[in-house]
């Protein structure tokens, strides 16, 4: 019982202890549970805050993405707009570049057209200036000055329309002067080269009378030539014409008009002037007129016969005495051979300084080596000696061939002059046309006149040279044959 009681007491005590332990453990557990609850609550609150924060961040991110998407869309729209704008500007640039290239091409065309126009206008001025050199002596210098002023104005301003108008006025004024009677004072140069101050009574561009300060009268007439020689200013030497001018010229000047008939040389050339003045034309004057009518080609053409004449005299002097002198030497060598005087032949040939002696000496000295050796040496000496005989002959042949060609050149030049006359003055002035035709024919005639005697002289000299060479060859063969025969006999 006591054991049971003890056991029970122990059990109760154990239970009590157990309960106490359990209560202590439960409290501790409760505290832990409470702490855990607080931890869980704190973790839950933290988790809720974290979740809320993440949600907020997510919402913020979503809003930022939406905003970025909108901005990207706006940027894409702006990029598309800028790309379209850039494409438009590029097309505008290409179009502007094409317009610029087209404008530059048009500018180049306009520049080419302007250069061509400028060149044409300058050519017109140059051509008209050349015509002024052959215009009527009166107002020639004034016309040159006016034309030069128009040209200078064009060079400075470049206004082609204004310059063409001024030039047209200038040409119209000259045309009026060319078809009217005028009176004016001007300087002129006579045919003798004298500078004269003349008071002119000018009848267009046909002819005119001039009064010099000394009281002498001059007649201005056309010559039929081009350039500065188109008009001739010669002193009036016909008594009838001089008396007529003294009676009427001063009245013309005072009234500035022509009243009554006017004496004039219709043909206006040297032959008619000589006929009126009852003077014969000298041979020198005819030759000078013939030379002038041939034009500039006559100057080189006239040097050909002079050069050929010098060469002919040189060749005649060179070849003239050779043939008889050579034949004398050959005859003397034959005599010595007939006498079989070989040493005398050597001495004779050594004493002479001529072609036969050189050929003979070479044969005599080499005949001992055989006939073939002598022939070879003779050929060599003949080639060396006879080459000088033909010197200048080829030059004469060339001169004979060149003279007609120079005449043909003059013919072509004359035809060009003729067509220039037709282009400039038309076909209304037969004297100018005749001047071009005369130049064409005169040079051809002169070339043939020069070529024929040169060709004959060349043929004469060539035949003479051929005879000399033939005599030298015959002498060489004759000497070789005689010496070979003498050797064989010995």
PyMOL commands that set and color helices and strands:
alter all, ss='L'
color gray80, all
select helices_A, chain A and resi 2-132+140-157+160-178+227-229+239-255+270-277+283-293+297-319+322-338+342-351+355-369+371-390+393-425+430-489
alter helices_A, ss='H'
color red, helices_A
select strands_A, chain A and resi 181-189+195-203+207-212+217-222+231-235
alter strands_A, ss='S'
color yellow, strands_A
deselect
rebuild
show_as cartoon
